């Protein structure tokens, strides 16, 4: 594929009128923006968050954009870095399953920081413009991510996510196609994600999401200063796809531009654990709801998993479980679901992680490949619970809870947002959260989105 792929993506990004985006896509953007802001508030409670802020302060001084859930401002790129870290730190942020990209996290972190930066210099950004930047930035990130046809070699939520962050900033700055293309090429030297962090269950995963958001600013700043990167940044022999996704097919995504909107394919994460754990959690909940399962008489749980789940969350129990590792460990989250009926923020505290009964139950979870060959599929997953008397209960999950085919209802989404707000380092009161939710719902008529950013501040 030649550079026309780059041309088509860039023209779609900067030349699609806000008015051409359908109401269904705008509604999805509002819905997942609220979800991302809520998990970003909860992320302030991550033990590494103070260190993230301390480091970001060393990278420059300024008061351009707010840190969600805190009473401080930073230069816009640093605020985007911190906010993207917070939104991914608890593995609670929305995902595009086909692309395997947590696209809203870096896109919203960058877009809202850029909007607040512009407001500080008397160039207000309306809610309608912000929504357009979110939808088109997501289209860029998810079209690139969904082109993959092979196993994940780099941390795609960050590597593809940085294109979305850049796209949102470029659109809000009013870049024409030539300048937007110049900046996109300047992303290549900033590819921000190694899968080693995922293998080890490292906090570096969330740091890489911060890098993705900040990379969007650096590329936009350089392009605005007149610099340009490689023209074939996506499809060239050493372009992004050749480097990170050598097995790929971009044609279906390009054909869908302007007719299918990627924001409408996002999935909520009802549980604060890796998305590949969700079908198993969902399946165990379905089996428990049917009744007849005495956990004390359980012999084994068998999980039949597609390749992506085997690689990303089919990891064994280890001594001294860390919260970051446990969120990506199927035996732990399945055992937690069997014991408590769900998986929540409180299940990754030191006491829960060391609970002997949960760990003993987790040791009875077996993870088996299901024989499928799709390297990027989240579902189907099959769950079999075998009792000591030989009785077996089985369920196959074709669409995990929170996906477009099995969506969270409004009440469940708000309950998640309330739990996140309450778990923040500076808890947000329900009335204050309701005000944030109202501002998000009214984005299309909001004259200056800096009002939303200020509503997210502590105090």
Phi, psi and omega in degrees: 000133183269191187289357175298336175299312177301316182299314182296318180294317182292318178297320177298318182297311191260345185251352176290121179292147176306323182291347179275352181277124184291157181301327180295322178290321178295321178295319177295321179298318178295316183298315183277340171294315179298317179300317183291320177298320181295314181290333174294325174295314180299326182295345176296340181274357178296137184303333182273354186298317178300322178293323177299315179294318180300317179295316182299327179296331180289345186270003179148155182249149178157164184232055186274326189213150186277147168270122183301131176079003178237167180258037183228158173236156180221168167308149190304318182294323178290321177297318177298319177302309182295315184292323176293321174303309183300319185291335180257349191301330184255013180054043186239003187269153185299157183221148169265108191293321182294325179271341188055052182227126172279070196290324185294335185297300179289330182293310181292319179301316180288316185295316182290324177295318178295319178297319179292323177299315179295322178298326181293340178246030172066032172237077188296145177251124180283162176297327179295320178292321178298315180299318178299318179296322178295311184297315183285325174297320177295321177302317181295309183297315188280331174296318178294313182296320183285352177289342184297139174235008181235179179294151182290120181258328175241165184282091189302325177306327179269318185292312174285327181300328181295329177295322178294318178299314178299315181302318180295317180293316180299319180293317180294332177276357177074029180299141168278178187297322182294315181290321179298320178294321179299318180289323179300321178294336179279000174279336188303321181282004183240018185306118197251043184199121174251141177286349177301324177299324179288318180303321184268356183062045187268150174297346177301337176303311180291325176299319179297327175293323174297318177302320181299315180295316181292327179300325178300320178291315182298317179294319179294318179297317180294317178296320179294333178275002175101002180273158179220142176264187179302142180289321180267054185295336182260312192252003181290169183298336172236027178283184187302312184292319178297324181284316191251332184224067185300331173264107185207162175213103183274345188303314181299320180294319178295321180295334183273351183302128178087351179241323175244133186249120190296333180299333181283353178256009177289152177241134169291153170250104180288344182237142182277063180210168182308142184301328180291347174276343189294318177301323179291317177300312180303315181295318177298319178298320179296318180293319177298321181294335178287340179085171175086010179249112175262107185302329180294340180250021181278132180267313184199151168245126178250127177249121177259114197238146172287167186305320183298318179293321178300319183285318191269324184231000178276051185257150184283161168297146175230161177294146178054063179305132170267159180298318182298318179291316185297327180296341182247019186243107183302316180304320181292313185288328177292317178297321178297318178297318179298323183280319190242358176086348180198183174230124183228180182302326183289348183278004179239024172279159180305321181295316180293321182295336180257007184295119186298322182293320178294317181293324178295321178291321179299328180293346179267004181267122178251137181245123187231139175294141183268001178088357179284164186240356179289116187282353184234010182279136175273323180230165003282158170228141179247140181236127178237126176250119182254125180269166182296335178274005178094346179296140182235130173251136184224145173214144174248129180257113181266334180216112184290152177304132181100348179280164178303330179278348181211064193285157169290140174278172185300320182295319179293321179296317181291324177298320176297314180299319180295319178296320179295315181297321180290334183273355183295158179300324171244090188307139177267131182290155178304317178299322180293319177297321178297325177293318175300315180298322179294318179297321178294316181297328182264017185306321185300335181252005182279126183284327183218112184287353174300335176299319177294315180300319180292329179292341180274351182285149176286154177092000000 
